[in-house]
Amino acid sequence: VALIQDILSRILAEELARDLTGAEFQRQTNLEHKLEIEAHKASYLTLKKDGKKLLTNGHYISDSIQERLDSLDQAWSNLVVVCDKRKKLYEENLDLRRLLSEIGDLQTWLSDRESVMSGQREPSSLTEVEEALKSHEDFSKAVLAAEPRFEAIKRLTLLEQAWKKRREQERGHRKTQESILNKERLTDLKRK
């Protein structure tokens, strides 16, 4: 149980990353925790099996052994659940950080283009007019070429997808609850 608590405390000590590099590192660290848990799974199962043998053989401290096995099972289960939930959270955070990074890159790109376009002075000759038209044409082509990048940031993040799914589940639960209440009301009305 001490080993389980050690791994669990390392997982729970992590704060949610606030940048893309940190989010990528956090996902990798979570993968390492998961691998560590998997590496200890055989020991956990062996310990559990040995404890059950002692119980089957009627060991004189069977009650204590059963309590410790129950505690071990609960701690192990909790560790796996926490690690899995953190994995999901870290993936959602990484997805959000990637989106924010993409948005930042596009803002920078737009600012650069805007400064080029707004920095042009009014043309005073035919050559300058042609250069300005060429510059605007190049800008239009660059905007069209960047369109997929703009479309990509319109997507739902993993967090938003999870929220949407949860809301749908909650609506289903609400309908089920309303149905139960309606049945109870109908039963009460029939009794009267």
C-alpha positions as CSV (number, residue, x, y, z in Angstrom):
1,V,0.0,0.0,0.0
2,A,2.9,2.4,0.6
3,L,4.1,2.0,-3.0
4,I,0.6,2.7,-4.2
5,Q,0.4,5.8,-2.0
6,D,3.8,7.0,-3.3
7,I,2.7,6.8,-6.9
8,L,-0.7,8.3,-6.1
9,S,0.9,11.2,-4.3
10,R,3.2,12.0,-7.2
11,I,0.2,11.9,-9.6
12,L,-1.9,14.2,-7.3
13,A,1.0,16.6,-6.7
14,E,0.9,17.8,-10.3
15,E,-0.7,21.1,-11.1
16,L,-2.4,21.5,-14.5
17,A,0.1,22.9,-17.1
18,R,-0.6,26.3,-18.4
19,D,1.4,26.2,-21.7
20,L,1.8,23.8,-24.6
21,T,5.3,22.5,-23.6
22,G,4.1,21.9,-20.0
23,A,1.0,20.1,-21.2
24,E,3.0,17.8,-23.5
25,F,5.4,17.0,-20.7
26,Q,2.5,16.4,-18.3
27,R,0.9,13.9,-20.8
28,Q,4.3,12.1,-21.0
29,T,4.7,12.0,-17.3
30,N,1.2,10.5,-16.9
31,L,2.2,7.8,-19.4
32,E,5.2,7.0,-17.3
33,H,3.0,6.8,-14.2
34,K,0.7,4.4,-16.1
35,L,3.7,2.3,-17.2
36,E,4.9,2.2,-13.6
37,I,1.5,1.0,-12.4
38,E,1.5,-1.7,-15.1
39,A,5.0,-2.8,-14.0
40,H,3.7,-3.3,-10.4
41,K,0.5,-5.0,-11.4
42,A,2.0,-8.5,-11.3
43,S,3.3,-7.9,-7.8
44,Y,-0.2,-6.7,-6.8
45,L,-1.8,-9.7,-8.2
46,T,0.7,-12.1,-6.6
47,L,0.2,-10.4,-3.2
48,K,-3.5,-10.7,-3.6
49,K,-3.3,-14.4,-4.6
50,D,-1.0,-15.2,-1.7
51,G,-3.3,-13.4,0.7
52,K,-6.3,-15.4,-0.6
53,K,-4.3,-18.6,-0.1
54,L,-3.7,-17.7,3.5
55,L,-7.5,-17.0,3.9
56,T,-8.4,-20.3,2.3
57,N,-6.0,-22.2,4.6
58,G,-7.7,-20.6,7.6
59,H,-4.7,-18.6,8.8
60,Y,-5.0,-17.5,12.5
61,I,-5.1,-13.8,11.5
62,S,-7.5,-14.2,8.6
63,D,-9.6,-11.2,9.7
64,S,-6.5,-8.9,9.6
65,I,-5.4,-10.4,6.3
66,Q,-8.9,-9.8,4.8
67,E,-8.9,-6.2,6.0
68,R,-5.4,-5.6,4.4
69,L,-6.5,-7.3,1.1
70,D,-9.6,-5.1,1.0
71,S,-7.4,-2.0,1.7
72,L,-5.0,-3.1,-1.0
73,D,-7.8,-3.6,-3.5
74,Q,-9.3,-0.3,-2.7
75,A,-6.0,1.5,-2.9
76,W,-5.1,-0.2,-6.2
77,S,-8.4,0.6,-7.8
78,N,-8.2,4.2,-6.6
79,L,-4.7,4.5,-8.1
80,V,-5.9,3.2,-11.5
81,V,-9.0,5.4,-11.6
82,V,-7.0,8.6,-10.6
83,C,-4.3,7.9,-13.2
84,D,-7.0,7.3,-15.9
85,K,-8.9,10.4,-15.0
86,R,-5.7,12.5,-15.0
87,K,-4.8,11.1,-18.4
88,K,-8.2,12.3,-19.8
89,L,-7.7,15.7,-18.1
90,Y,-4.2,16.1,-19.4
91,E,-5.3,15.2,-23.0
92,E,-8.1,17.8,-22.8
93,N,-5.6,20.4,-21.5
94,L,-3.1,19.5,-24.2
95,D,-5.8,19.9,-26.9
96,L,-6.7,23.3,-25.5
97,R,-3.1,24.4,-25.3
98,R,-2.6,23.4,-28.9
99,L,-5.6,25.3,-29.9
100,L,-4.4,28.4,-28.0
101,S,-1.0,28.1,-29.7
102,E,-2.6,27.8,-33.1
103,I,-4.7,30.9,-32.4
104,G,-1.6,32.8,-31.2
105,D,0.3,31.8,-34.4
106,L,-2.6,33.0,-36.5
107,Q,-2.8,36.3,-34.6
108,T,0.9,36.9,-35.2
109,W,0.5,36.0,-38.8
110,L,-2.4,38.4,-39.2
111,S,-0.5,41.2,-37.4
112,D,2.5,40.8,-39.6
113,R,0.3,41.0,-42.7
114,E,-1.6,43.9,-41.3
115,S,1.5,45.9,-40.7
116,V,2.8,45.2,-44.2
117,M,-0.6,46.3,-45.7
118,S,-1.1,49.3,-43.5
119,G,2.5,50.5,-43.9
120,Q,2.1,51.1,-47.6
121,R,1.8,54.7,-48.7
122,E,-0.6,55.9,-51.4
123,P,0.9,55.2,-54.8
124,S,1.9,58.2,-56.9
125,S,2.9,56.5,-60.1
126,L,1.7,53.7,-62.4
127,T,4.6,51.5,-61.2
128,E,3.7,52.1,-57.6
129,V,0.0,51.3,-58.3
130,E,1.1,48.0,-60.0
131,E,3.3,47.2,-57.0
132,A,0.4,47.9,-54.6
133,L,-1.9,45.7,-56.7
134,K,0.7,42.9,-56.7
135,S,1.1,43.3,-53.0
136,H,-2.7,43.1,-52.4
137,E,-2.9,40.1,-54.8
138,D,-0.1,38.4,-52.8
139,F,-2.0,39.2,-49.6
140,S,-5.2,37.7,-51.0
141,K,-3.4,34.5,-52.0
142,A,-1.8,34.3,-48.6
143,V,-5.1,34.6,-46.9
144,L,-6.6,31.9,-49.1
145,A,-3.7,29.6,-48.4
146,A,-4.1,30.2,-44.7
147,E,-7.8,29.5,-44.8
148,P,-7.4,25.8,-43.6
149,R,-5.6,27.1,-40.5
150,F,-8.5,29.4,-39.7
151,E,-11.0,26.6,-40.3
152,A,-8.9,24.3,-38.0
153,I,-9.4,26.6,-35.0
154,K,-13.2,26.4,-35.3
155,R,-13.2,22.8,-34.1
156,L,-14.5,21.8,-30.8
157,T,-11.8,21.0,-28.2
158,L,-11.8,17.6,-26.4
159,L,-13.1,19.5,-23.4
160,E,-16.0,21.0,-25.3
161,Q,-16.8,17.6,-26.8
162,A,-16.8,16.0,-23.4
163,W,-19.0,18.8,-22.1
164,K,-21.5,18.3,-25.0
165,K,-21.6,14.6,-24.3
166,R,-22.1,15.1,-20.6
167,R,-24.9,17.5,-21.2
168,E,-26.6,15.0,-23.5
169,Q,-26.2,12.3,-20.8
170,E,-27.7,14.7,-18.2
171,R,-30.7,15.4,-20.5
172,G,-31.2,11.6,-20.7
173,H,-30.9,11.3,-16.9
174,R,-33.4,14.2,-16.5
175,K,-35.9,12.6,-18.8
176,T,-35.5,9.3,-17.0
177,Q,-36.0,11.0,-13.6
178,E,-39.1,12.8,-15.0
179,S,-40.5,9.5,-16.2
180,I,-40.0,8.0,-12.8
181,L,-41.7,10.9,-11.1
182,N,-44.6,10.8,-13.6
183,K,-45.0,7.1,-12.9
184,E,-45.0,7.7,-9.2
185,R,-47.6,10.5,-9.6
186,L,-49.8,8.2,-11.7
187,T,-49.5,5.4,-9.1
188,D,-50.4,7.9,-6.3
189,L,-53.4,9.1,-8.3
190,K,-54.6,5.5,-8.9
191,R,-54.4,4.8,-5.1
192,K,-56.7,7.8,-4.4
